[in-house]
Amino acid sequence: MNWTFDTPQRVQLVVENEVGSVLVATSEGDITTVILEADTAAAEELVERATVECVPFGGRHVVRVKVPRRSGAKFMWRSGASVSAQVAVPPGSDVEVSVASASVDLTGDFGDLSLKSASGDIDADGRATGATIKTASADVSIGNISGPVRMQSASGDLRASGVEGALTVITVSGDVEIGAVGDRLDVRSTSGNVRLGQVSGDATVGSVSGDVRVIAYGRGRMQVRSVSGNVAVGIPPGVALAIDAETVSGTLDSAIPLTESLQAGRRDAVVSIRARSVSGDIIIERAADSLVA
């Protein structure tokens, strides 16, 4: 089934689809289109009972797509009722998606994203102005975000290409991999590994048994705590370093003399690192000069 809406004002898209898939893409113009397809015969009833509407509200168009649960089934994925939802919205649209085991795929340039999933993986390629993502066991991969991001997961892996705003990540056993962060960073992990690329801003990273690796820390104050995981931080050449590090049974190694002077033209590049570990190693190493912001 197909729906087409004229949406010349900013669009806020809200999608609920328990099982199947959700595909959202941006398309130039002022038109929003919705396509619902039953992946199985058991899902045909769900498509017929689905709610698809466009309502003007607060100076924008709110487009709602809600696929109901199968009647009488607490867990509809056991019945094989799977629905594919495909939506095209104008660039800059805000998107809110809620799924159980359905996969979520976003492609294009969006406004703010609010994505919730139990076990369905989330892949949000492209750009957005902000993102709030919460999952149980789903893996998450997002592109470049110009504003703040909050990601929370129990066991799913969390990845982001680049975040220009503040970033908060909370996970139990999932791995965390971030390409670049340009503002405040707060990462809390229990057993997952944390790998950060270019970091330029104050940072707090806590891990119990996972390793923490920062490829290039160019500016700010960082606090790192780990119980049994190793901690490695790369410092670009010419950056002044003040470090307070302590490990109980692990080793402490720094490839950078703490008396090293600043290079000309780089006197604003200063980092302060406070690192604590019980049994893990703490390593301060040299990063490539091209990675500093």
Protein Blocks (a to p, Z undefined) as FASTA:
>chain_A
ZZddddfbccddddddfbhcddddddedjbdcdddddfbfklmmmmmmpccddddeehia
cddddddddehiablmlnopacdddddddehiacddddfkbccddedjddddddddfklc
cddehjdfbdcdddfklccdddddfbdcddddfklccddfbdfbdcddddfklccddfbd
cbdcddddfklccddfbdcdddddddfkbccddfbacbdcdddddfkbccdddddehiac
ddddddfklccddfbdfkbccdehilmbccddddddfkbccddddddfklpZZ
